[in-house]
Amino acid sequence: MTNALSIELQTLPPTELERLEARFPARPVALRDGGVVSVRECGAGPVLVCLHGIGSGAASWLDTALLLAPQARVIAWDAPGYGESTPLASAAPKAGDYAARLGAMLDALGVDRCTLVGHSLGALTAASAARPGSALAARIERLVLISPAGGYGAPERAEASQRVRAQRLDTLAQAGIAGMAAQSAGRLLSAGASELSRQWVRWNMARLNEGGYRQAVELLCGGDLLADLPPAMPVRVACGALDVVTPPAGCAEAAAKCGVALELLADAGHASYVEQPAAVAALLRDVLAS
């Protein structure tokens, strides 16, 4: 990875960075156990809590959050080990560990009720938090899963789990974070995505922390989305129609487990809320209205 390419991956137009920090700024939220969760938030009204995927961060919700700000208080976290958020204690944390950190964040923010939105890997945390019997279930009014990652933790997926772990950690060792951003970011968007959307995806991925990413790989390889479904509250399941990372067929399985129809987001790949924020905002606005 040349220095020039590394710099290019980490660069956004200055106006975009200014917009991010002016309208969706990050701030540390101190937790009772001494840890910290970095959050970005904007708007006022019913609370929407947004959880990003394995190659992203809170900033990726910017455009969707700004569209929803007139109707909702939108809170996006940097997952444990991402951004300035304290990593979890275990080297191989489970979905329940991430859900417990989510609960600690809600406590610190004084959030008693929310609509919880989980994208990709974030869906594993969201589903664990929303499952029947979860300590958080009573605080979640509605659950939205967007392009949910199924995880590889089911017993019949043990071989795939080992293969995915090895592949991802090998890529990290060989390419580093910057190399991963260069190699993988394109898969998160459709062929028709704008260059600005591509810049945002690369920028977010280039800012991953290696330790947090390693923990997230363990969540992916040990998680089992279907085991935590259906949730204890109303749910919507959506997917980019052009998603090649968690394709519609797999997302439809999660929707069927919840007894709902899969909702397709037109002209969107995996990172639908970056590529088609108006469509994702319309979905979430409809969820709030219901």
C-alpha positions as a Markdown table, in Angstrom:
| # | Residue | x | y | z |
|---|---|---|---|---|
| 1 | Met | 0.0 | 0.0 | 0.0 |
| 2 | Thr | 1.6 | 3.2 | -1.1 |
| 3 | Asn | 1.4 | 6.3 | 1.1 |
| 4 | Ala | -0.5 | 8.1 | -1.7 |
| 5 | Leu | -3.2 | 5.4 | -1.9 |
| 6 | Ser | -3.4 | 5.2 | 1.9 |
| 7 | Ile | -4.0 | 9.0 | 2.0 |
| 8 | Glu | -6.5 | 8.7 | -0.8 |
| 9 | Leu | -8.5 | 6.1 | 1.0 |
| 10 | Gln | -8.7 | 8.3 | 4.1 |
| 11 | Thr | -9.7 | 11.5 | 2.3 |
| 12 | Leu | -13.2 | 12.9 | 1.8 |
| 13 | Pro | -14.0 | 16.3 | 0.4 |
| 14 | Pro | -13.5 | 18.9 | 3.2 |
| 15 | Thr | -17.1 | 20.0 | 2.9 |
| 16 | Glu | -18.2 | 16.4 | 3.8 |
| 17 | Leu | -16.0 | 16.3 | 6.8 |
| 18 | Glu | -17.3 | 19.7 | 7.9 |
| 19 | Arg | -20.9 | 18.6 | 7.4 |
| 20 | Leu | -20.3 | 15.5 | 9.5 |
| 21 | Glu | -18.7 | 17.3 | 12.4 |
| 22 | Ala | -21.2 | 20.2 | 12.3 |
| 23 | Arg | -24.4 | 18.2 | 12.0 |
| 24 | Phe | -23.6 | 14.7 | 13.3 |
| 25 | Pro | -20.7 | 15.1 | 15.7 |
| 26 | Ala | -19.1 | 12.4 | 17.7 |
| 27 | Arg | -19.0 | 12.5 | 21.5 |
| 28 | Pro | -17.8 | 10.1 | 24.1 |
| 29 | Val | -20.5 | 8.6 | 26.5 |
| 30 | Ala | -19.0 | 7.4 | 29.8 |
| 31 | Leu | -20.4 | 4.1 | 31.0 |
| 32 | Arg | -20.9 | 3.0 | 34.6 |
| 33 | Asp | -18.2 | 0.4 | 34.4 |
| 34 | Gly | -15.6 | 2.9 | 33.3 |
| 35 | Gly | -15.8 | 2.2 | 29.6 |
| 36 | Val | -16.7 | 4.6 | 26.8 |
| 37 | Val | -19.0 | 4.4 | 23.8 |
| 38 | Ser | -18.5 | 7.0 | 21.0 |
| 39 | Val | -21.9 | 8.1 | 19.6 |
| 40 | Arg | -23.1 | 10.5 | 17.0 |
| 41 | Glu | -26.6 | 11.9 | 17.2 |
| 42 | Cys | -29.0 | 14.5 | 15.8 |
| 43 | Gly | -32.7 | 15.4 | 15.8 |
| 44 | Ala | -35.4 | 15.2 | 18.4 |
| 45 | Gly | -38.4 | 13.0 | 19.0 |
| 46 | Pro | -38.7 | 9.2 | 19.4 |
| 47 | Val | -35.4 | 7.5 | 19.6 |
| 48 | Leu | -33.8 | 5.5 | 16.8 |
| 49 | Val | -30.6 | 3.6 | 17.7 |
| 50 | Cys | -28.6 | 2.6 | 14.7 |
| 51 | Leu | -25.9 | -0.2 | 14.7 |
| 52 | His | -23.4 | -0.4 | 11.8 |
| 53 | Gly | -21.8 | -3.4 | 10.2 |
| 54 | Ile | -18.3 | -4.9 | 10.4 |
| 55 | Gly | -16.6 | -2.6 | 8.0 |
| 56 | Ser | -18.2 | 0.7 | 9.0 |
| 57 | Gly | -18.8 | 3.1 | 11.8 |
| 58 | Ala | -21.3 | 5.6 | 13.3 |
| 59 | Ala | -20.5 | 8.2 | 10.6 |
| 60 | Ser | -21.9 | 6.0 | 7.9 |
| 61 | Trp | -25.4 | 6.9 | 9.1 |
| 62 | Leu | -24.9 | 10.6 | 8.4 |
| 63 | Asp | -27.3 | 11.2 | 5.5 |
| 64 | Thr | -30.0 | 8.9 | 6.7 |
| 65 | Ala | -29.8 | 10.5 | 10.2 |
| 66 | Leu | -30.1 | 14.0 | 8.8 |
| 67 | Leu | -33.2 | 13.0 | 6.7 |
| 68 | Leu | -34.8 | 11.6 | 9.9 |
| 69 | Ala | -33.8 | 14.4 | 12.3 |
| 70 | Pro | -37.1 | 16.3 | 11.9 |
| 71 | Gln | -39.0 | 13.2 | 13.2 |
| 72 | Ala | -36.6 | 11.4 | 15.5 |
| 73 | Arg | -33.6 | 11.5 | 17.8 |
| 74 | Val | -31.1 | 9.4 | 15.8 |
| 75 | Ile | -28.3 | 7.9 | 17.8 |
| 76 | Ala | -25.6 | 5.9 | 16.0 |
| 77 | Trp | -22.8 | 4.2 | 18.0 |
| 78 | Asp | -19.3 | 3.2 | 17.2 |
| 79 | Ala | -19.5 | -0.5 | 18.2 |
| 80 | Pro | -17.1 | -1.7 | 20.9 |
| 81 | Gly | -13.5 | -1.4 | 19.6 |
| 82 | Tyr | -14.5 | 0.9 | 16.8 |
| 83 | Gly | -13.7 | 4.6 | 16.7 |
| 84 | Glu | -13.1 | 5.8 | 20.3 |
| 85 | Ser | -15.4 | 3.1 | 21.9 |
| 86 | Thr | -13.8 | 0.8 | 24.5 |
| 87 | Pro | -13.3 | -2.7 | 23.2 |
| 88 | Leu | -15.0 | -5.6 | 25.0 |
| 89 | Ala | -13.1 | -7.6 | 27.6 |
| 90 | Ser | -13.2 | -11.0 | 25.8 |
| 91 | Ala | -11.1 | -11.7 | 22.7 |
| 92 | Ala | -14.0 | -13.6 | 21.3 |
| 93 | Pro | -17.2 | -11.8 | 22.4 |
| 94 | Lys | -20.7 | -13.0 | 21.7 |
| 95 | Ala | -23.7 | -11.1 | 20.5 |
| 96 | Gly | -24.9 | -11.0 | 24.1 |
| 97 | Asp | -21.7 | -9.1 | 25.1 |
| 98 | Tyr | -22.4 | -6.5 | 22.5 |
| 99 | Ala | -26.0 | -6.3 | 23.6 |
| 100 | Ala | -24.9 | -5.7 | 27.2 |
| 101 | Arg | -22.7 | -2.9 | 26.1 |
| 102 | Leu | -25.7 | -1.5 | 24.1 |
| 103 | Gly | -27.8 | -1.6 | 27.3 |
| 104 | Ala | -25.1 | 0.2 | 29.2 |
| 105 | Met | -25.0 | 2.9 | 26.5 |
| 106 | Leu | -28.8 | 3.3 | 26.7 |
| 107 | Asp | -28.5 | 3.6 | 30.5 |
| 108 | Ala | -25.9 | 6.3 | 30.2 |
| 109 | Leu | -28.0 | 8.3 | 27.7 |
| 110 | Gly | -31.2 | 7.9 | 29.7 |
| 111 | Val | -33.0 | 6.1 | 26.9 |
| 112 | Asp | -35.9 | 4.1 | 28.2 |
| 113 | Arg | -37.6 | 3.3 | 24.9 |
| 114 | Cys | -36.2 | 3.1 | 21.3 |
| 115 | Thr | -36.6 | 1.7 | 17.9 |
| 116 | Leu | -33.5 | -0.4 | 17.3 |
| 117 | Val | -31.9 | -0.7 | 13.8 |
| 118 | Gly | -29.2 | -3.2 | 13.0 |
| 119 | His | -27.4 | -3.3 | 9.7 |
| 120 | Ser | -25.4 | -6.3 | 8.6 |
| 121 | Leu | -23.2 | -7.4 | 11.6 |
| 122 | Gly | -25.1 | -4.9 | 13.7 |
| 123 | Ala | -28.2 | -7.1 | 13.2 |
| 124 | Leu | -26.6 | -9.8 | 15.4 |
| 125 | Thr | -26.3 | -7.4 | 18.3 |
| 126 | Ala | -29.8 | -6.0 | 17.6 |
| 127 | Ala | -31.4 | -9.5 | 17.5 |
| 128 | Ser | -29.7 | -10.6 | 20.7 |
| 129 | Ala | -30.9 | -7.4 | 22.4 |
| 130 | Ala | -34.5 | -7.9 | 21.1 |
| 131 | Arg | -34.9 | -11.7 | 21.7 |
| 132 | Pro | -37.5 | -12.9 | 24.1 |
| 133 | Gly | -36.1 | -13.0 | 27.6 |
| 134 | Ser | -33.5 | -10.4 | 26.9 |
| 135 | Ala | -33.0 | -7.7 | 29.6 |
| 136 | Leu | -33.3 | -5.1 | 26.8 |
| 137 | Ala | -36.4 | -6.4 | 25.1 |
| 138 | Ala | -38.8 | -4.3 | 27.1 |
| 139 | Arg | -37.0 | -1.1 | 26.1 |
| 140 | Ile | -37.2 | -1.8 | 22.3 |
| 141 | Glu | -40.5 | -0.8 | 20.7 |
| 142 | Arg | -39.6 | -2.0 | 17.2 |
| 143 | Leu | -36.8 | -3.8 | 15.6 |
| 144 | Val | -35.5 | -3.2 | 12.1 |
| 145 | Leu | -33.0 | -5.5 | 10.4 |
| 146 | Ile | -31.3 | -4.2 | 7.2 |
| 147 | Ser | -29.2 | -6.7 | 5.2 |
| 148 | Pro | -28.8 | -8.8 | 8.3 |
| 149 | Ala | -25.7 | -11.0 | 8.6 |
| 150 | Gly | -26.7 | -14.5 | 9.6 |
| 151 | Gly | -23.5 | -15.4 | 11.4 |
| 152 | Tyr | -21.7 | -18.7 | 11.3 |
| 153 | Gly | -22.4 | -19.9 | 14.9 |
| 154 | Ala | -25.0 | -22.6 | 14.1 |
| 155 | Pro | -23.5 | -26.1 | 14.7 |
| 156 | Glu | -24.0 | -27.0 | 11.0 |
| 157 | Arg | -21.9 | -24.0 | 9.9 |
| 158 | Ala | -18.8 | -24.9 | 12.0 |
| 159 | Glu | -16.7 | -25.6 | 8.9 |
| 160 | Ala | -17.7 | -22.3 | 7.3 |
| 161 | Ser | -17.1 | -20.5 | 10.5 |
| 162 | Gln | -13.5 | -21.7 | 10.6 |
| 163 | Arg | -13.0 | -20.8 | 6.9 |
| 164 | Val | -14.4 | -17.3 | 7.2 |
| 165 | Arg | -12.4 | -16.5 | 10.3 |
| 166 | Ala | -9.2 | -17.7 | 8.6 |
| 167 | Gln | -9.9 | -15.7 | 5.4 |
| 168 | Arg | -10.8 | -12.5 | 7.2 |
| 169 | Leu | -7.8 | -12.6 | 9.6 |
| 170 | Asp | -5.4 | -13.6 | 6.8 |
| 171 | Thr | -6.6 | -10.6 | 4.7 |
| 172 | Leu | -6.1 | -8.4 | 7.7 |
| 173 | Ala | -2.6 | -9.7 | 8.3 |
| 174 | Gln | -1.6 | -9.4 | 4.6 |
| 175 | Ala | -3.3 | -6.2 | 3.5 |
| 176 | Gly | -3.9 | -4.3 | 6.8 |
| 177 | Ile | -6.8 | -2.0 | 7.3 |
| 178 | Ala | -6.0 | 0.4 | 4.4 |
| 179 | Gly | -5.6 | -2.6 | 2.0 |
| 180 | Met | -8.9 | -4.0 | 3.2 |
| 181 | Ala | -10.6 | -0.7 | 2.4 |
| 182 | Ala | -9.1 | -0.7 | -1.1 |
| 183 | Gln | -10.0 | -4.3 | -1.8 |
| 184 | Ser | -13.4 | -4.7 | -0.2 |
| 185 | Ala | -15.2 | -1.4 | -0.1 |
| 186 | Gly | -16.5 | -1.8 | -3.7 |
| 187 | Arg | -18.5 | -4.9 | -2.8 |
| 188 | Leu | -20.6 | -2.9 | -0.3 |
| 189 | Leu | -22.3 | -0.8 | -3.0 |
| 190 | Ser | -24.0 | -1.4 | -6.3 |
| 191 | Ala | -22.4 | -0.7 | -9.7 |
| 192 | Gly | -24.5 | 2.4 | -10.0 |
| 193 | Ala | -23.4 | 4.0 | -6.7 |
| 194 | Ser | -22.1 | 7.5 | -6.8 |
| 195 | Glu | -18.4 | 8.3 | -6.3 |
| 196 | Leu | -19.2 | 10.2 | -3.1 |
| 197 | Ser | -20.9 | 7.1 | -1.7 |
| 198 | Arg | -17.7 | 5.1 | -2.6 |
| 199 | Gln | -15.5 | 7.7 | -0.9 |
| 200 | Trp | -17.6 | 7.4 | 2.3 |
| 201 | Val | -17.5 | 3.6 | 2.4 |
| 202 | Arg | -13.7 | 3.6 | 1.9 |
| 203 | Trp | -13.2 | 6.4 | 4.5 |
| 204 | Asn | -15.2 | 4.5 | 7.1 |
| 205 | Met | -13.5 | 1.2 | 6.4 |
| 206 | Ala | -10.0 | 2.9 | 6.5 |
| 207 | Arg | -10.7 | 4.0 | 10.1 |
| 208 | Leu | -11.2 | 0.6 | 11.6 |
| 209 | Asn | -9.2 | -0.4 | 14.6 |
| 210 | Glu | -7.5 | -3.8 | 14.2 |
| 211 | Gly | -8.5 | -5.0 | 17.7 |
| 212 | Gly | -12.1 | -4.0 | 17.3 |
| 213 | Tyr | -12.3 | -5.7 | 13.9 |
| 214 | Arg | -10.8 | -8.9 | 15.3 |
| 215 | Gln | -13.5 | -9.0 | 17.9 |
| 216 | Ala | -16.2 | -8.3 | 15.3 |
| 217 | Val | -14.9 | -11.2 | 13.2 |
| 218 | Glu | -15.4 | -13.4 | 16.3 |
| 219 | Leu | -19.0 | -12.1 | 16.6 |
| 220 | Leu | -19.6 | -12.9 | 12.9 |
| 221 | Cys | -18.1 | -16.4 | 13.2 |
| 222 | Gly | -19.8 | -17.2 | 16.5 |
| 223 | Gly | -23.2 | -15.5 | 16.0 |
| 224 | Asp | -26.4 | -17.2 | 15.0 |
| 225 | Leu | -29.1 | -14.7 | 13.9 |
| 226 | Leu | -31.8 | -17.2 | 13.3 |
| 227 | Ala | -31.4 | -18.6 | 16.9 |
| 228 | Asp | -32.4 | -15.2 | 18.3 |
| 229 | Leu | -35.5 | -14.7 | 16.0 |
| 230 | Pro | -38.3 | -13.9 | 16.1 |
| 231 | Pro | -37.9 | -10.9 | 18.4 |
| 232 | Ala | -40.2 | -9.9 | 21.3 |
| 233 | Met | -41.6 | -6.9 | 19.4 |
| 234 | Pro | -42.7 | -5.9 | 15.9 |
| 235 | Val | -40.0 | -6.3 | 13.3 |
| 236 | Arg | -39.3 | -5.2 | 9.7 |
| 237 | Val | -36.6 | -6.8 | 7.6 |
| 238 | Ala | -35.1 | -5.1 | 4.5 |
| 239 | Cys | -32.3 | -5.7 | 2.1 |
| 240 | Gly | -30.7 | -3.9 | -0.9 |
| 241 | Ala | -32.1 | -5.4 | -4.0 |
| 242 | Leu | -28.5 | -5.5 | -5.4 |
| 243 | Asp | -26.8 | -6.7 | -2.2 |
| 244 | Val | -24.1 | -9.3 | -3.0 |
| 245 | Val | -22.8 | -9.5 | 0.6 |
| 246 | Thr | -26.0 | -10.6 | 2.4 |
| 247 | Pro | -28.1 | -11.3 | -0.7 |
| 248 | Pro | -31.9 | -11.1 | -0.7 |
| 249 | Ala | -32.3 | -14.9 | -0.5 |
| 250 | Gly | -30.5 | -15.1 | 2.8 |
| 251 | Cys | -32.3 | -12.0 | 4.2 |
| 252 | Ala | -35.6 | -13.6 | 3.2 |
| 253 | Glu | -34.8 | -16.5 | 5.5 |
| 254 | Ala | -34.5 | -14.1 | 8.4 |
| 255 | Ala | -37.7 | -12.4 | 7.4 |
| 256 | Ala | -39.6 | -15.7 | 7.2 |
| 257 | Lys | -38.3 | -16.7 | 10.7 |
| 258 | Cys | -40.0 | -13.4 | 11.9 |
| 259 | Gly | -43.2 | -14.1 | 10.0 |
| 260 | Val | -42.8 | -11.0 | 7.8 |
| 261 | Ala | -42.1 | -10.3 | 4.1 |
| 262 | Leu | -38.6 | -9.1 | 3.1 |
| 263 | Glu | -38.7 | -5.5 | 1.9 |
| 264 | Leu | -36.3 | -4.8 | -1.0 |
| 265 | Leu | -34.6 | -1.4 | -1.3 |
| 266 | Ala | -34.3 | -0.6 | -5.0 |
| 267 | Asp | -31.0 | 0.3 | -6.6 |
| 268 | Ala | -29.1 | -0.4 | -3.4 |
| 269 | Gly | -26.2 | -2.7 | -2.6 |
| 270 | His | -25.2 | -3.9 | 0.9 |
| 271 | Ala | -24.5 | -0.4 | 2.4 |
| 272 | Ser | -28.0 | 0.8 | 1.4 |
| 273 | Tyr | -28.2 | 3.6 | 4.0 |
| 274 | Val | -25.0 | 5.1 | 2.4 |
| 275 | Glu | -26.1 | 4.5 | -1.2 |
| 276 | Gln | -29.8 | 5.2 | -0.9 |
| 277 | Pro | -30.3 | 7.1 | 2.3 |
| 278 | Ala | -33.7 | 8.5 | 1.2 |
| 279 | Ala | -35.1 | 5.0 | 0.8 |
| 280 | Val | -33.8 | 3.8 | 4.2 |
| 281 | Ala | -35.1 | 7.0 | 5.8 |
| 282 | Ala | -38.5 | 6.4 | 4.2 |
| 283 | Leu | -38.6 | 2.9 | 5.6 |
| 284 | Leu | -37.6 | 4.1 | 9.1 |
| 285 | Arg | -40.1 | 7.0 | 9.0 |
| 286 | Asp | -42.8 | 4.4 | 8.2 |
| 287 | Val | -41.7 | 2.3 | 11.1 |
| 288 | Leu | -41.9 | 5.2 | 13.5 |
| 289 | Ala | -45.4 | 6.1 | 12.1 |
| 290 | Ser | -46.6 | 2.6 | 12.7 |
